[in-house]
Amino acid sequence: MGILLLIRHAKSEYPPDTVDRDRPLSDRGWRDADAAAALVGAAYPDLDEVVTSPATRAQQTWSRISTRVRAARSRVDERVYGDWGASLPDVIADLDPLSRVCAIVGHNPGIEEFAAATLHECEPTARERMLRKYPTAGIAVVEFMEGWRRPSSAVLRAFAVPRG
C-alpha cells in the first residue's frame, strides 16, 4: 500500500512575453503554496519520493511545500508537463515500489483527468468536491491498495484546497 498526493501547482501569473513553461506563481499562488505546505507538512512531513513538473510554477509550489516536508528523493519529470499529464499513469508506475508516501506536483487537465478516470472508490464528499473543480493548489490524497502499477486499486481518501 502507498499514499500518493496529487498536487496541482498553486495559482500562477500570466506575464506578457512569457512562455507557459516559465510562468511564475502569483502573489496569491505563493500564499496558497504556503497553505499547502502547512497542510501537507502536518499530515505527511516525510515523503519517500516527489516528482515535479519542470514548469516554474510547479517548481515554486514544491519549493514552498518542501519548507515543511522532507523528501528522501525528488526529481523532475518532463512527462508531468509535456503532455499535460496524460502520462501520469506511467509516472506513477515508475515510482519506487518500496516508496510508501509520494507526491506529484503537476498541472490540469492531467491531474484532474487522471483522478476522475481512476478514483471511483472513494470518500464520496471528497470525490464530489474534486469532480466539481480541481483548482490550483488542490491536493488529492490517494491510497494505492495494490502498489503503484495498479491504478485500479487506487482509492481517494481526501481532497483539500488550501488557501493562504
C-alpha positions as CSV (number, residue, x, y, z in Angstrom):
1,M,0.0,0.0,0.0
2,G,1.1,3.5,-0.7
3,I,-0.2,7.1,-0.4
4,L,0.1,9.5,-3.3
5,L,-0.5,13.2,-3.0
6,L,-1.7,14.6,-6.4
7,I,-0.9,18.3,-6.0
8,R,-1.9,20.8,-8.6
9,H,0.5,23.8,-8.7
10,A,-0.6,27.0,-7.0
11,K,-2.1,30.0,-8.9
12,S,0.3,31.4,-11.5
13,E,0.7,34.8,-13.2
14,Y,0.4,35.4,-17.0
15,P,3.2,37.9,-17.6
16,P,3.4,39.2,-21.2
17,D,6.1,37.6,-23.4
18,T,6.5,34.7,-21.0
19,V,6.1,31.1,-22.4
20,D,3.8,28.8,-20.5
21,R,6.5,26.7,-19.0
22,D,8.2,29.8,-17.4
23,R,5.1,31.3,-15.8
24,P,5.7,32.1,-12.1
25,L,3.4,31.9,-9.1
26,S,1.2,34.9,-8.5
27,D,1.1,36.6,-5.0
28,R,-2.0,34.5,-4.2
29,G,-0.1,31.5,-5.5
30,W,2.7,32.0,-3.1
31,R,0.2,32.3,-0.2
32,D,-1.7,29.2,-1.3
33,A,1.6,27.3,-1.7
34,D,2.4,28.2,1.9
35,A,-1.0,27.0,3.0
36,A,-0.4,23.7,1.1
37,A,2.9,23.4,2.8
38,A,1.3,23.7,6.2
39,L,-1.4,21.1,5.3
40,V,1.0,18.6,3.8
41,G,3.6,19.1,6.4
42,A,1.1,18.5,9.2
43,A,-0.1,15.2,7.7
44,Y,2.9,13.9,5.7
45,P,6.1,15.5,7.0
46,D,8.2,12.8,5.4
47,L,7.8,11.8,1.8
48,D,9.7,8.9,0.2
49,E,9.6,10.4,-3.3
50,V,8.4,13.6,-5.1
51,V,8.0,14.0,-8.8
52,T,7.5,17.5,-10.2
53,S,6.8,19.1,-13.5
54,P,9.7,21.2,-14.9
55,A,7.4,24.2,-15.2
56,T,8.4,27.2,-13.0
57,R,5.0,27.4,-11.2
58,A,5.2,23.7,-10.2
59,Q,8.8,24.0,-9.1
60,Q,7.9,27.1,-7.0
61,T,4.9,25.3,-5.5
62,W,7.2,22.4,-4.5
63,S,9.9,24.7,-3.1
64,R,7.3,26.2,-0.7
65,I,5.9,22.8,0.3
66,S,9.5,21.5,0.8
67,T,10.0,24.0,3.6
68,R,7.7,21.9,5.7
69,V,8.2,18.5,4.2
70,R,11.3,16.3,3.9
71,A,11.6,14.2,0.7
72,A,14.0,11.3,0.6
73,R,14.1,11.6,-3.2
74,S,12.9,14.4,-5.5
75,R,13.1,14.5,-9.3
76,V,11.8,16.5,-12.2
77,D,9.9,14.5,-14.9
78,E,9.1,16.1,-18.3
79,R,6.1,13.8,-18.6
80,V,4.3,15.6,-15.9
81,Y,4.4,18.7,-18.0
82,G,5.0,17.6,-21.6
83,D,1.6,16.1,-22.3
84,W,-0.3,17.9,-19.6
85,G,-0.3,14.8,-17.5
86,A,-1.6,12.2,-19.9
87,S,1.4,10.1,-18.9
88,L,0.7,10.3,-15.2
89,P,-0.1,6.5,-15.0
90,D,3.4,5.9,-16.4
91,V,5.0,8.4,-14.0
92,I,3.1,6.7,-11.1
93,A,4.1,3.2,-12.2
94,D,7.7,4.3,-12.2
95,L,7.6,5.3,-8.5
96,D,9.9,3.1,-6.4
97,P,7.9,0.1,-5.3
98,L,9.4,0.5,-1.8
99,S,8.1,4.0,-1.5
100,R,5.2,4.4,0.8
101,V,4.3,8.1,0.7
102,C,4.9,10.1,-2.6
103,A,3.8,13.3,-4.2
104,I,3.4,14.5,-7.8
105,V,3.3,18.3,-8.4
106,G,1.7,18.9,-11.7
107,H,-1.0,20.5,-13.8
108,N,-4.5,20.3,-15.1
109,P,-6.0,18.9,-17.1
110,G,-3.8,15.9,-16.4
111,I,-4.1,15.6,-12.7
112,E,-7.9,16.1,-12.7
113,E,-8.4,13.7,-15.6
114,F,-6.3,11.0,-14.0
115,A,-8.1,11.4,-10.7
116,A,-11.6,11.4,-12.4
117,A,-10.9,8.4,-14.5
118,T,-9.2,6.3,-11.9
119,L,-10.7,7.2,-8.5
120,H,-14.1,5.6,-8.4
121,E,-13.9,4.0,-5.0
122,C,-13.5,6.8,-2.5
123,E,-14.9,9.0,0.2
124,P,-18.0,10.4,-1.6
125,T,-17.8,14.0,-0.4
126,A,-14.1,14.3,-1.5
127,R,-14.9,12.9,-4.9
128,E,-17.8,15.2,-5.4
129,R,-15.7,18.2,-4.5
130,M,-12.8,17.0,-6.7
131,L,-15.0,16.5,-9.7
132,R,-16.7,19.8,-9.3
133,K,-13.4,21.5,-9.7
134,Y,-9.7,20.7,-9.1
135,P,-8.5,24.2,-8.5
136,T,-4.9,25.4,-8.2
137,A,-3.2,24.1,-5.1
138,G,-5.8,21.3,-4.9
139,I,-4.5,18.2,-3.2
140,A,-5.9,14.7,-3.6
141,V,-4.8,12.1,-1.1
142,V,-4.9,8.7,-2.9
143,E,-4.2,5.3,-1.4
144,F,-2.9,2.6,-3.7
145,M,-4.1,-0.6,-2.2
146,E,-2.0,-2.9,-4.5
147,G,1.0,-0.9,-5.5
148,W,1.8,1.9,-7.9
149,R,1.4,-0.2,-11.0
150,R,-2.2,-1.0,-10.2
151,P,-4.2,2.3,-10.6
152,S,-7.4,0.3,-10.4
153,S,-6.6,-0.3,-6.7
154,A,-6.4,3.5,-6.0
155,V,-8.9,5.0,-3.5
156,L,-9.4,8.7,-3.0
157,R,-9.2,9.3,0.8
158,A,-9.4,13.1,0.9
159,F,-9.4,16.2,-1.2
160,A,-8.3,19.6,0.0
161,V,-7.9,23.1,-1.5
162,P,-5.6,25.0,0.9
163,R,-5.8,28.8,0.7
164,G,-3.5,31.3,2.2
